[in-house]
């Protein structure tokens, strides 16, 4: 378990943002210290990474919450569909010679 300060430094997400995610129940810490400080598990860190990825893909926080609650996050399906990425208002994706998508 890591503290909110450590998680913030590790992920470059501000403590204010982490507290906001807690308040809207997007990312609830798995525990708290006796003093009430938030503690995050490895699973919480993975969820935060999913949130960050989906935000970069252009999803709104309410959409992300719905996707995560319904276990409907399939990262590879989003990466395989550049039209989906463009429709979300993110950068244009083009396939390079090796079959990977490159973002302009």
Residue pairs with C-beta under 8 A, 6 or more apart in sequence:
1 30
1 31
1 39
1 40
1 41
2 10
2 39
2 40
2 45
3 33
3 37
3 38
3 39
3 40
4 15
4 18
4 19
4 29
4 37
4 38
4 40
5 15
7 13
7 18
7 40
7 44
7 45
7 48
8 14
8 15
8 18
10 45
11 45
11 48
11 49
11 52
13 48
13 52
18 27
18 38
18 48
19 38
21 27
21 48
21 51
22 28
22 29
22 38
24 61
24 65
25 65
26 51
26 61
26 64
26 65
26 68
27 44
27 47
27 48
27 51
28 44
29 38
29 39
29 40
29 44
30 39
30 40
30 41
30 43
30 44
31 38
31 39
31 41
32 38
32 39
33 39
40 48
47 68
50 64
50 68
50 73
50 75
51 64
51 68
53 75
54 63
54 64
54 67
54 73
55 61
55 64
56 90
57 78
57 85
57 88
57 90
58 85
58 88
58 89
58 90
59 67
59 88
66 72
67 73
78 84
78 85
79 101
82 92
82 93
82 94
82 95
82 101
85 91
85 93
86 92
86 93
90 103
91 103
91 104
92 103
92 104
93 101
93 102
93 103
93 104
94 101
94 102
94 103
94 104
95 101
95 102
96 102
